[in-house]
Amino acid sequence: MTWLRRALHLPAPESNIGLVLVLCVVTMSFMSVALVWQAQIIANQREAIQWLEQLKFGS
């Protein structure tokens, strides 16, 4: 645990900060694409559920 505390107190070089920022941007991009994909799946499921309810209740 002490090595972690020592490692986190060291100032980060500019190259590491840039690398971490690029990694964060790429990760956020993948997460936003996954969120849109999940929203489409949820919308399709809502349509299927409404169709099944209409079929069941005969509306």
C-alpha angles and dihedrals in degrees: 000000000000092000089056091051091049092047093051094049093058115097113250118239118240092249092057092048091052091048092050092048091051090049090050093050092050092047092049090049092054091047093052091050090049090050093053090047091051091048090056091050091050091049091052090049091051090054091049092049092050090049091051092048091052090048092049098045096035096233 
